[in-house]
């Protein structure tokens, strides 16, 4: 039974690799929005001149694994796919820690949503799927698809459903279809963003640091809405508490940073939801 389930994930892995590779190539080649790649990882961790080659290189690796999984049953490609998704999980974790304001870029520009637990969970599931194929019969992916049974079809559908649930890009794609515009160009009432902020865990965990619950400043940058509140640091020094709310998705990311009156960020502890935000406004 487990072998059947593992073998059935080959078409799922092939489909995800194909979608990811094509989306990355399209984003890298078009690059219609200036600086668009600077908000997509892991290219964002590199110098600007290397961002397009890095995205194309990642797409080439996905296409190579796709061809290997489809045309052969060689364990090299199955282990390689598992290693690719395992490394992707680590990179996304680092990206979330170092640059929590950018997207994973897993499916090109559609993956501009900040890396969250769902994106990490997806790469972990894909890693597990790829590892499962190592112990499946060494047959090419095309033969699995050509001779797929009802039990294998159900197993593949189950795996695909799990990946869809763990893909925030589905919501972003649906929003683009509805609004016909990227997140950066969609209008959103600041009151809606404020409501999202006050229902978030970041607000509840930092509310005690605020001197007032009325913001002193607010502005929008691309797909983020910022709110500034007067507050005090843990040491009791006056400071600005800056919240950033992502403006897309049903459960948008909320980040927080504390900035001193000298414009320098103040360390507020090991918070996974924190980023550095300039005090200039």
ChimeraX commands (.cxc) that place a marker at each C-alpha (Angstrom):
marker #1 position 0.00,0.00,0.00 radius 0.5
marker #1 position 2.75,2.45,0.97 radius 0.5
marker #1 position 4.64,1.55,-2.21 radius 0.5
marker #1 position 1.54,2.33,-4.27 radius 0.5
marker #1 position 1.13,5.70,-2.59 radius 0.5
marker #1 position 4.82,6.53,-3.04 radius 0.5
marker #1 position 4.82,5.60,-6.74 radius 0.5
marker #1 position 1.66,7.64,-7.31 radius 0.5
marker #1 position 3.45,10.81,-6.22 radius 0.5
marker #1 position 5.77,10.74,-9.25 radius 0.5
marker #1 position 3.24,12.51,-11.52 radius 0.5
marker #1 position 2.58,15.04,-8.74 radius 0.5
marker #1 position 6.29,15.82,-8.39 radius 0.5
marker #1 position 6.66,16.12,-12.16 radius 0.5
marker #1 position 3.69,18.51,-12.35 radius 0.5
marker #1 position 5.05,20.72,-9.53 radius 0.5
marker #1 position 8.55,20.79,-11.03 radius 0.5
marker #1 position 7.12,21.74,-14.43 radius 0.5
marker #1 position 4.90,24.49,-13.03 radius 0.5
marker #1 position 7.73,25.91,-10.93 radius 0.5
marker #1 position 10.25,25.88,-13.78 radius 0.5
marker #1 position 7.93,27.51,-16.33 radius 0.5
marker #1 position 6.81,30.18,-13.86 radius 0.5
marker #1 position 10.41,31.05,-12.97 radius 0.5
marker #1 position 11.44,31.28,-16.63 radius 0.5
marker #1 position 8.46,33.51,-17.41 radius 0.5
marker #1 position 9.21,35.81,-14.48 radius 0.5
marker #1 position 12.94,36.01,-15.22 radius 0.5
marker #1 position 12.50,36.61,-18.96 radius 0.5
marker #1 position 9.67,39.14,-18.70 radius 0.5
marker #1 position 10.81,41.00,-15.57 radius 0.5
marker #1 position 8.11,43.49,-16.49 radius 0.5
marker #1 position 8.23,45.31,-13.16 radius 0.5
marker #1 position 11.50,47.08,-12.31 radius 0.5
marker #1 position 12.99,45.58,-9.18 radius 0.5
marker #1 position 10.43,42.79,-9.19 radius 0.5
marker #1 position 13.03,40.09,-8.58 radius 0.5
marker #1 position 14.29,41.98,-5.55 radius 0.5
marker #1 position 11.15,40.79,-3.72 radius 0.5
marker #1 position 11.49,37.12,-4.64 radius 0.5
marker #1 position 13.76,34.60,-2.98 radius 0.5
marker #1 position 16.30,33.14,-2.99 radius 0.5
marker #1 position 17.47,35.54,-5.72 radius 0.5
marker #1 position 16.89,38.37,-3.26 radius 0.5
marker #1 position 19.89,37.14,-1.26 radius 0.5
marker #1 position 22.16,37.79,-4.24 radius 0.5
marker #1 position 23.48,40.87,-6.02 radius 0.5
marker #1 position 21.04,42.30,-8.57 radius 0.5
marker #1 position 23.12,41.21,-11.56 radius 0.5
marker #1 position 22.92,37.58,-10.41 radius 0.5
marker #1 position 19.19,37.49,-9.67 radius 0.5
marker #1 position 18.03,36.55,-13.19 radius 0.5
marker #1 position 20.76,33.88,-13.69 radius 0.5
marker #1 position 19.94,32.43,-10.25 radius 0.5
marker #1 position 16.25,32.11,-11.07 radius 0.5
marker #1 position 16.99,30.61,-14.49 radius 0.5
marker #1 position 19.51,28.22,-12.93 radius 0.5
marker #1 position 16.89,27.04,-10.44 radius 0.5
marker #1 position 14.43,26.52,-13.30 radius 0.5
marker #1 position 17.06,24.53,-15.22 radius 0.5
marker #1 position 17.63,22.28,-12.21 radius 0.5
marker #1 position 13.88,21.66,-11.93 radius 0.5
marker #1 position 13.61,20.84,-15.62 radius 0.5
marker #1 position 16.55,18.42,-15.38 radius 0.5
marker #1 position 14.95,16.59,-12.47 radius 0.5
marker #1 position 11.61,16.58,-14.29 radius 0.5
marker #1 position 13.12,14.96,-17.40 radius 0.5
marker #1 position 14.98,12.41,-15.28 radius 0.5
marker #1 position 11.91,11.42,-13.27 radius 0.5
marker #1 position 9.75,11.19,-16.40 radius 0.5
marker #1 position 12.13,9.34,-18.70 radius 0.5
marker #1 position 13.93,7.01,-16.28 radius 0.5
marker #1 position 13.53,5.22,-12.98 radius 0.5
marker #1 position 17.14,5.85,-11.98 radius 0.5
marker #1 position 17.56,6.53,-8.25 radius 0.5
marker #1 position 19.90,9.44,-8.99 radius 0.5
marker #1 position 17.00,11.64,-10.07 radius 0.5
marker #1 position 14.81,10.53,-7.18 radius 0.5
marker #1 position 17.49,11.24,-4.61 radius 0.5
marker #1 position 18.28,14.46,-6.46 radius 0.5
marker #1 position 14.64,15.56,-6.24 radius 0.5
marker #1 position 14.56,14.82,-2.52 radius 0.5
marker #1 position 17.78,16.79,-2.03 radius 0.5
marker #1 position 16.43,19.68,-4.11 radius 0.5
marker #1 position 13.31,20.06,-1.96 radius 0.5
marker #1 position 15.26,19.52,1.27 radius 0.5
marker #1 position 17.64,22.33,0.33 radius 0.5
marker #1 position 14.64,24.45,-0.69 radius 0.5
marker #1 position 13.16,23.97,2.78 radius 0.5
marker #1 position 16.37,25.18,4.40 radius 0.5
marker #1 position 16.63,28.16,2.02 radius 0.5
marker #1 position 13.04,29.19,2.72 radius 0.5
marker #1 position 13.65,28.95,6.46 radius 0.5
marker #1 position 16.69,31.22,6.11 radius 0.5
marker #1 position 14.76,33.56,3.85 radius 0.5
marker #1 position 11.95,33.83,6.38 radius 0.5
marker #1 position 14.47,34.54,9.13 radius 0.5
marker #1 position 16.64,37.03,7.24 radius 0.5
marker #1 position 14.16,38.65,4.83 radius 0.5
marker #1 position 10.62,37.95,6.07 radius 0.5
marker #1 position 9.24,40.69,3.82 radius 0.5
marker #1 position 9.89,38.84,0.53 radius 0.5
marker #1 position 8.24,35.90,-1.18 radius 0.5
marker #1 position 9.71,32.51,-1.93 radius 0.5
marker #1 position 9.55,32.88,-5.73 radius 0.5
marker #1 position 8.66,29.17,-5.94 radius 0.5
marker #1 position 6.24,29.90,-8.78 radius 0.5
marker #1 position 7.73,33.12,-10.03 radius 0.5
marker #1 position 6.01,36.44,-9.43 radius 0.5
marker #1 position 2.86,34.74,-8.13 radius 0.5
marker #1 position 4.89,33.64,-5.09 radius 0.5
marker #1 position 5.49,37.19,-3.86 radius 0.5
marker #1 position 3.58,36.48,-0.64 radius 0.5
marker #1 position 6.00,36.52,2.34 radius 0.5
marker #1 position 7.31,33.08,3.25 radius 0.5
marker #1 position 5.15,31.54,5.94 radius 0.5
marker #1 position 4.54,28.18,7.55 radius 0.5
marker #1 position 2.42,27.01,4.63 radius 0.5
marker #1 position 5.24,27.50,2.12 radius 0.5
marker #1 position 7.66,25.73,4.46 radius 0.5
marker #1 position 5.16,22.94,5.02 radius 0.5
marker #1 position 4.78,22.48,1.27 radius 0.5
marker #1 position 8.49,21.97,0.66 radius 0.5
marker #1 position 8.64,19.55,3.58 radius 0.5
marker #1 position 5.76,17.54,2.10 radius 0.5
marker #1 position 7.47,17.57,-1.31 radius 0.5
marker #1 position 10.68,16.34,0.32 radius 0.5
marker #1 position 8.77,13.47,1.94 radius 0.5
marker #1 position 7.08,12.64,-1.38 radius 0.5
marker #1 position 10.42,12.58,-3.19 radius 0.5
marker #1 position 11.98,10.37,-0.51 radius 0.5
marker #1 position 9.04,7.99,-0.83 radius 0.5
marker #1 position 9.71,7.51,-4.54 radius 0.5
marker #1 position 13.23,6.25,-3.75 radius 0.5
marker #1 position 11.69,3.04,-2.41 radius 0.5
marker #1 position 9.05,2.80,-5.14 radius 0.5
marker #1 position 9.60,0.49,-8.13 radius 0.5
marker #1 position 12.32,1.90,-10.44 radius 0.5
marker #1 position 10.02,2.67,-13.36 radius 0.5
marker #1 position 9.85,5.87,-15.45 radius 0.5
marker #1 position 7.27,8.44,-14.48 radius 0.5
marker #1 position 5.60,8.28,-17.88 radius 0.5
marker #1 position 4.86,4.56,-17.40 radius 0.5
marker #1 position 3.30,5.25,-13.99 radius 0.5
marker #1 position 1.03,7.86,-15.57 radius 0.5
marker #1 position 0.21,5.65,-18.57 radius 0.5
marker #1 position -0.75,2.65,-16.44 radius 0.5
marker #1 position -2.16,4.46,-13.42 radius 0.5
marker #1 position -4.74,2.53,-11.39 radius 0.5
marker #1 position -7.69,3.89,-9.43 radius 0.5
marker #1 position -5.82,3.49,-6.14 radius 0.5
marker #1 position -2.81,5.35,-7.53 radius 0.5
marker #1 position -5.05,8.08,-8.95 radius 0.5
marker #1 position -6.68,8.58,-5.55 radius 0.5
marker #1 position -3.25,8.68,-3.85 radius 0.5
marker #1 position -1.99,11.23,-6.38 radius 0.5
marker #1 position -5.13,13.33,-5.98 radius 0.5
marker #1 position -4.70,13.23,-2.19 radius 0.5
marker #1 position -1.10,14.40,-2.45 radius 0.5
marker #1 position -2.04,17.16,-4.87 radius 0.5
marker #1 position -4.85,18.32,-2.58 radius 0.5
marker #1 position -2.43,18.58,0.36 radius 0.5
marker #1 position -0.08,20.70,-1.75 radius 0.5
marker #1 position -2.92,22.97,-2.87 radius 0.5
marker #1 position -3.96,23.55,0.74 radius 0.5
marker #1 position -0.35,24.45,1.58 radius 0.5
marker #1 position 0.01,26.84,-1.39 radius 0.5
marker #1 position -0.74,30.51,-0.62 radius 0.5
marker #1 position -0.27,31.19,-4.33 radius 0.5
marker #1 position -3.75,29.75,-4.96 radius 0.5
marker #1 position -5.31,32.65,-3.06 radius 0.5
marker #1 position -3.09,35.19,-4.80 radius 0.5
marker #1 position -3.93,33.76,-8.24 radius 0.5
marker #1 position -7.65,33.88,-7.40 radius 0.5
marker #1 position -7.29,37.47,-6.23 radius 0.5
marker #1 position -5.53,38.43,-9.47 radius 0.5
marker #1 position -8.33,36.88,-11.50 radius 0.5
marker #1 position -10.92,38.81,-9.51 radius 0.5
marker #1 position -9.11,42.14,-9.47 radius 0.5
marker #1 position -7.15,41.90,-12.73 radius 0.5
marker #1 position -4.23,43.66,-11.04 radius 0.5
marker #1 position -1.23,42.63,-8.91 radius 0.5
marker #1 position -1.38,43.19,-5.18 radius 0.5
marker #1 position 0.78,46.32,-5.42 radius 0.5
marker #1 position -1.86,48.07,-7.56 radius 0.5
marker #1 position -5.03,47.02,-5.75 radius 0.5
marker #1 position -6.81,49.61,-3.62 radius 0.5
marker #1 position -7.35,48.65,0.02 radius 0.5
marker #1 position -8.93,50.76,2.73 radius 0.5
marker #1 position -6.40,51.51,5.53 radius 0.5
marker #1 position -9.16,50.67,8.02 radius 0.5
marker #1 position -9.19,47.09,6.68 radius 0.5
marker #1 position -5.44,46.79,7.18 radius 0.5
marker #1 position -5.81,48.24,10.69 radius 0.5
marker #1 position -8.47,45.66,11.50 radius 0.5
marker #1 position -6.19,42.88,10.29 radius 0.5
marker #1 position -3.39,44.25,12.44 radius 0.5
marker #1 position -5.45,44.36,15.64 radius 0.5
marker #1 position -6.60,40.77,15.18 radius 0.5
marker #1 position -3.05,39.47,14.75 radius 0.5
marker #1 position -0.76,37.72,17.22 radius 0.5
marker #1 position 1.92,40.38,16.59 radius 0.5
marker #1 position -0.43,43.08,17.89 radius 0.5
marker #1 position -1.41,41.10,20.98 radius 0.5
marker #1 position 2.19,40.32,21.88 radius 0.5
marker #1 position 3.36,43.95,21.53 radius 0.5
marker #1 position 0.32,45.93,22.66 radius 0.5
marker #1 position 1.76,46.27,26.16 radius 0.5
marker #1 position 4.72,48.22,24.72 radius 0.5
marker #1 position 2.47,50.89,23.18 radius 0.5
marker #1 position 1.87,54.25,24.85 radius 0.5
marker #1 position -1.25,54.76,22.72 radius 0.5
marker #1 position -3.42,52.56,20.54 radius 0.5
marker #1 position -3.85,55.36,17.98 radius 0.5
marker #1 position -1.22,55.37,15.21 radius 0.5
marker #1 position 0.88,58.48,14.75 radius 0.5
marker #1 position 1.67,57.72,11.12 radius 0.5
marker #1 position 0.66,55.34,8.34 radius 0.5
marker #1 position 1.75,54.80,4.77 radius 0.5
marker #1 position 1.72,52.19,2.03 radius 0.5
marker #1 position 4.66,50.69,0.15 radius 0.5
marker #1 position 3.72,48.30,-2.66 radius 0.5
marker #1 position 1.80,45.46,-1.01 radius 0.5
marker #1 position 2.50,46.52,2.59 radius 0.5
marker #1 position 0.67,48.96,4.87 radius 0.5
marker #1 position 2.72,50.42,7.74 radius 0.5
marker #1 position 1.43,51.79,11.03 radius 0.5
marker #1 position 3.58,53.63,13.60 radius 0.5
marker #1 position 2.68,53.77,17.29 radius 0.5
marker #1 position 4.39,55.59,20.16 radius 0.5
marker #1 position 5.81,53.20,22.71 radius 0.5
marker #1 position 8.67,52.25,24.94 radius 0.5
marker #1 position 11.39,49.65,24.64 radius 0.5
marker #1 position 11.92,46.92,27.23 radius 0.5
marker #1 position 14.51,49.22,28.79 radius 0.5
marker #1 position 11.88,51.97,29.16 radius 0.5
marker #1 position 13.27,54.27,26.47 radius 0.5
marker #1 position 10.83,56.10,24.14 radius 0.5
marker #1 position 10.55,54.42,20.75 radius 0.5
marker #1 position 8.34,53.95,17.72 radius 0.5
marker #1 position 6.69,50.55,17.30 radius 0.5
marker #1 position 6.24,49.92,13.58 radius 0.5
marker #1 position 3.83,47.29,12.27 radius 0.5
marker #1 position 3.75,46.13,8.64 radius 0.5
marker #1 position 0.69,44.32,7.27 radius 0.5
marker #1 position 0.75,42.42,4.00 radius 0.5
marker #1 position -2.30,43.41,1.95 radius 0.5
marker #1 position -3.17,40.11,0.29 radius 0.5
marker #1 position -4.48,36.76,1.47 radius 0.5
marker #1 position -7.02,35.69,4.07 radius 0.5
marker #1 position -4.32,35.36,6.74 radius 0.5
marker #1 position -1.83,38.10,5.83 radius 0.5
marker #1 position 1.61,38.31,7.35 radius 0.5
marker #1 position 2.14,40.93,10.06 radius 0.5
marker #1 position 5.66,42.06,10.92 radius 0.5
marker #1 position 6.84,44.33,13.71 radius 0.5
marker #1 position 9.96,46.35,14.50 radius 0.5
marker #1 position 10.94,48.91,17.12 radius 0.5
marker #1 position 12.82,52.04,16.10 radius 0.5
marker #1 position 14.51,54.53,18.40 radius 0.5
marker #1 position 14.27,58.28,17.98 radius 0.5
marker #1 position 17.74,58.21,16.40 radius 0.5
marker #1 position 16.33,56.13,13.54 radius 0.5
marker #1 position 18.11,52.94,14.55 radius 0.5
marker #1 position 16.27,49.65,15.11 radius 0.5
marker #1 position 16.01,48.41,18.68 radius 0.5
marker #1 position 16.40,44.72,19.42 radius 0.5
marker #1 position 13.11,43.37,20.76 radius 0.5
marker #1 position 14.05,39.74,21.19 radius 0.5
marker #1 position 14.08,36.70,18.94 radius 0.5
marker #1 position 10.75,37.30,17.22 radius 0.5
marker #1 position 10.24,35.36,13.98 radius 0.5
marker #1 position 7.76,37.99,12.84 radius 0.5
marker #1 position 10.13,40.96,13.09 radius 0.5
marker #1 position 11.92,42.89,10.39 radius 0.5
marker #1 position 13.91,46.08,10.27 radius 0.5
marker #1 position 11.88,49.02,9.10 radius 0.5
marker #1 position 13.24,52.48,8.46 radius 0.5
marker #1 position 11.87,55.24,10.63 radius 0.5
marker #1 position 11.94,57.69,7.73 radius 0.5
marker #1 position 8.46,58.68,6.63 radius 0.5
marker link #1:1,2 radius 0.2
marker link #1:2,3 radius 0.2
marker link #1:3,4 radius 0.2
marker link #1:4,5 radius 0.2
marker link #1:5,6 radius 0.2
marker link #1:6,7 radius 0.2
marker link #1:7,8 radius 0.2
marker link #1:8,9 radius 0.2
marker link #1:9,10 radius 0.2
marker link #1:10,11 radius 0.2
marker link #1:11,12 radius 0.2
marker link #1:12,13 radius 0.2
marker link #1:13,14 radius 0.2
marker link #1:14,15 radius 0.2
marker link #1:15,16 radius 0.2
marker link #1:16,17 radius 0.2
marker link #1:17,18 radius 0.2
marker link #1:18,19 radius 0.2
marker link #1:19,20 radius 0.2
marker link #1:20,21 radius 0.2
marker link #1:21,22 radius 0.2
marker link #1:22,23 radius 0.2
marker link #1:23,24 radius 0.2
marker link #1:24,25 radius 0.2
marker link #1:25,26 radius 0.2
marker link #1:26,27 radius 0.2
marker link #1:27,28 radius 0.2
marker link #1:28,29 radius 0.2
marker link #1:29,30 radius 0.2
marker link #1:30,31 radius 0.2
marker link #1:31,32 radius 0.2
marker link #1:32,33 radius 0.2
marker link #1:33,34 radius 0.2
marker link #1:34,35 radius 0.2
marker link #1:35,36 radius 0.2
marker link #1:36,37 radius 0.2
marker link #1:37,38 radius 0.2
marker link #1:38,39 radius 0.2
marker link #1:39,40 radius 0.2
marker link #1:40,41 radius 0.2
marker link #1:41,42 radius 0.2
marker link #1:42,43 radius 0.2
marker link #1:43,44 radius 0.2
marker link #1:44,45 radius 0.2
marker link #1:45,46 radius 0.2
marker link #1:46,47 radius 0.2
marker link #1:47,48 radius 0.2
marker link #1:48,49 radius 0.2
marker link #1:49,50 radius 0.2
marker link #1:50,51 radius 0.2
marker link #1:51,52 radius 0.2
marker link #1:52,53 radius 0.2
marker link #1:53,54 radius 0.2
marker link #1:54,55 radius 0.2
marker link #1:55,56 radius 0.2
marker link #1:56,57 radius 0.2
marker link #1:57,58 radius 0.2
marker link #1:58,59 radius 0.2
marker link #1:59,60 radius 0.2
marker link #1:60,61 radius 0.2
marker link #1:61,62 radius 0.2
marker link #1:62,63 radius 0.2
marker link #1:63,64 radius 0.2
marker link #1:64,65 radius 0.2
marker link #1:65,66 radius 0.2
marker link #1:66,67 radius 0.2
marker link #1:67,68 radius 0.2
marker link #1:68,69 radius 0.2
marker link #1:69,70 radius 0.2
marker link #1:70,71 radius 0.2
marker link #1:71,72 radius 0.2
marker link #1:72,73 radius 0.2
marker link #1:73,74 radius 0.2
marker link #1:74,75 radius 0.2
marker link #1:75,76 radius 0.2
marker link #1:76,77 radius 0.2
marker link #1:77,78 radius 0.2
marker link #1:78,79 radius 0.2
marker link #1:79,80 radius 0.2
marker link #1:80,81 radius 0.2
marker link #1:81,82 radius 0.2
marker link #1:82,83 radius 0.2
marker link #1:83,84 radius 0.2
marker link #1:84,85 radius 0.2
marker link #1:85,86 radius 0.2
marker link #1:86,87 radius 0.2
marker link #1:87,88 radius 0.2
marker link #1:88,89 radius 0.2
marker link #1:89,90 radius 0.2
marker link #1:90,91 radius 0.2
marker link #1:91,92 radius 0.2
marker link #1:92,93 radius 0.2
marker link #1:93,94 radius 0.2
marker link #1:94,95 radius 0.2
marker link #1:95,96 radius 0.2
marker link #1:96,97 radius 0.2
marker link #1:97,98 radius 0.2
marker link #1:98,99 radius 0.2
marker link #1:99,100 radius 0.2
marker link #1:100,101 radius 0.2
marker link #1:101,102 radius 0.2
marker link #1:102,103 radius 0.2
marker link #1:103,104 radius 0.2
marker link #1:104,105 radius 0.2
marker link #1:105,106 radius 0.2
marker link #1:106,107 radius 0.2
marker link #1:107,108 radius 0.2
marker link #1:108,109 radius 0.2
marker link #1:109,110 radius 0.2
marker link #1:110,111 radius 0.2
marker link #1:111,112 radius 0.2
marker link #1:112,113 radius 0.2
marker link #1:113,114 radius 0.2
marker link #1:114,115 radius 0.2
marker link #1:115,116 radius 0.2
marker link #1:116,117 radius 0.2
marker link #1:117,118 radius 0.2
marker link #1:118,119 radius 0.2
marker link #1:119,120 radius 0.2
marker link #1:120,121 radius 0.2
marker link #1:121,122 radius 0.2
marker link #1:122,123 radius 0.2
marker link #1:123,124 radius 0.2
marker link #1:124,125 radius 0.2
marker link #1:125,126 radius 0.2
marker link #1:126,127 radius 0.2
marker link #1:127,128 radius 0.2
marker link #1:128,129 radius 0.2
marker link #1:129,130 radius 0.2
marker link #1:130,131 radius 0.2
marker link #1:131,132 radius 0.2
marker link #1:132,133 radius 0.2
marker link #1:133,134 radius 0.2
marker link #1:134,135 radius 0.2
marker link #1:135,136 radius 0.2
marker link #1:136,137 radius 0.2
marker link #1:137,138 radius 0.2
marker link #1:138,139 radius 0.2
marker link #1:139,140 radius 0.2
marker link #1:140,141 radius 0.2
marker link #1:141,142 radius 0.2
marker link #1:142,143 radius 0.2
marker link #1:143,144 radius 0.2
marker link #1:144,145 radius 0.2
marker link #1:145,146 radius 0.2
marker link #1:146,147 radius 0.2
marker link #1:147,148 radius 0.2
marker link #1:148,149 radius 0.2
marker link #1:149,150 radius 0.2
marker link #1:150,151 radius 0.2
marker link #1:151,152 radius 0.2
marker link #1:152,153 radius 0.2
marker link #1:153,154 radius 0.2
marker link #1:154,155 radius 0.2
marker link #1:155,156 radius 0.2
marker link #1:156,157 radius 0.2
marker link #1:157,158 radius 0.2
marker link #1:158,159 radius 0.2
marker link #1:159,160 radius 0.2
marker link #1:160,161 radius 0.2
marker link #1:161,162 radius 0.2
marker link #1:162,163 radius 0.2
marker link #1:163,164 radius 0.2
marker link #1:164,165 radius 0.2
marker link #1:165,166 radius 0.2
marker link #1:166,167 radius 0.2
marker link #1:167,168 radius 0.2
marker link #1:168,169 radius 0.2
marker link #1:169,170 radius 0.2
marker link #1:170,171 radius 0.2
marker link #1:171,172 radius 0.2
marker link #1:172,173 radius 0.2
marker link #1:173,174 radius 0.2
marker link #1:174,175 radius 0.2
marker link #1:175,176 radius 0.2
marker link #1:176,177 radius 0.2
marker link #1:177,178 radius 0.2
marker link #1:178,179 radius 0.2
marker link #1:179,180 radius 0.2
marker link #1:180,181 radius 0.2
marker link #1:181,182 radius 0.2
marker link #1:182,183 radius 0.2
marker link #1:183,184 radius 0.2
marker link #1:184,185 radius 0.2
marker link #1:185,186 radius 0.2
marker link #1:186,187 radius 0.2
marker link #1:187,188 radius 0.2
marker link #1:188,189 radius 0.2
marker link #1:189,190 radius 0.2
marker link #1:190,191 radius 0.2
marker link #1:191,192 radius 0.2
marker link #1:192,193 radius 0.2
marker link #1:193,194 radius 0.2
marker link #1:194,195 radius 0.2
marker link #1:195,196 radius 0.2
marker link #1:196,197 radius 0.2
marker link #1:197,198 radius 0.2
marker link #1:198,199 radius 0.2
marker link #1:199,200 radius 0.2
marker link #1:200,201 radius 0.2
marker link #1:201,202 radius 0.2
marker link #1:202,203 radius 0.2
marker link #1:203,204 radius 0.2
marker link #1:204,205 radius 0.2
marker link #1:205,206 radius 0.2
marker link #1:206,207 radius 0.2
marker link #1:207,208 radius 0.2
marker link #1:208,209 radius 0.2
marker link #1:209,210 radius 0.2
marker link #1:210,211 radius 0.2
marker link #1:211,212 radius 0.2
marker link #1:212,213 radius 0.2
marker link #1:213,214 radius 0.2
marker link #1:214,215 radius 0.2
marker link #1:215,216 radius 0.2
marker link #1:216,217 radius 0.2
marker link #1:217,218 radius 0.2
marker link #1:218,219 radius 0.2
marker link #1:219,220 radius 0.2
marker link #1:220,221 radius 0.2
marker link #1:221,222 radius 0.2
marker link #1:222,223 radius 0.2
marker link #1:223,224 radius 0.2
marker link #1:224,225 radius 0.2
marker link #1:225,226 radius 0.2
marker link #1:226,227 radius 0.2
marker link #1:227,228 radius 0.2
marker link #1:228,229 radius 0.2
marker link #1:229,230 radius 0.2
marker link #1:230,231 radius 0.2
marker link #1:231,232 radius 0.2
marker link #1:232,233 radius 0.2
marker link #1:233,234 radius 0.2
marker link #1:234,235 radius 0.2
marker link #1:235,236 radius 0.2
marker link #1:236,237 radius 0.2
marker link #1:237,238 radius 0.2
marker link #1:238,239 radius 0.2
marker link #1:239,240 radius 0.2
marker link #1:240,241 radius 0.2
marker link #1:241,242 radius 0.2
marker link #1:242,243 radius 0.2
marker link #1:243,244 radius 0.2
marker link #1:244,245 radius 0.2
marker link #1:245,246 radius 0.2
marker link #1:246,247 radius 0.2
marker link #1:247,248 radius 0.2
marker link #1:248,249 radius 0.2
marker link #1:249,250 radius 0.2
marker link #1:250,251 radius 0.2
marker link #1:251,252 radius 0.2
marker link #1:252,253 radius 0.2
marker link #1:253,254 radius 0.2
marker link #1:254,255 radius 0.2
marker link #1:255,256 radius 0.2
marker link #1:256,257 radius 0.2
marker link #1:257,258 radius 0.2
marker link #1:258,259 radius 0.2
marker link #1:259,260 radius 0.2
marker link #1:260,261 radius 0.2
marker link #1:261,262 radius 0.2
marker link #1:262,263 radius 0.2
marker link #1:263,264 radius 0.2
marker link #1:264,265 radius 0.2
marker link #1:265,266 radius 0.2
marker link #1:266,267 radius 0.2
marker link #1:267,268 radius 0.2
marker link #1:268,269 radius 0.2
marker link #1:269,270 radius 0.2
marker link #1:270,271 radius 0.2
marker link #1:271,272 radius 0.2
marker link #1:272,273 radius 0.2
marker link #1:273,274 radius 0.2
marker link #1:274,275 radius 0.2
marker link #1:275,276 radius 0.2
marker link #1:276,277 radius 0.2
marker link #1:277,278 radius 0.2
marker link #1:278,279 radius 0.2
marker link #1:279,280 radius 0.2
marker link #1:280,281 radius 0.2
view
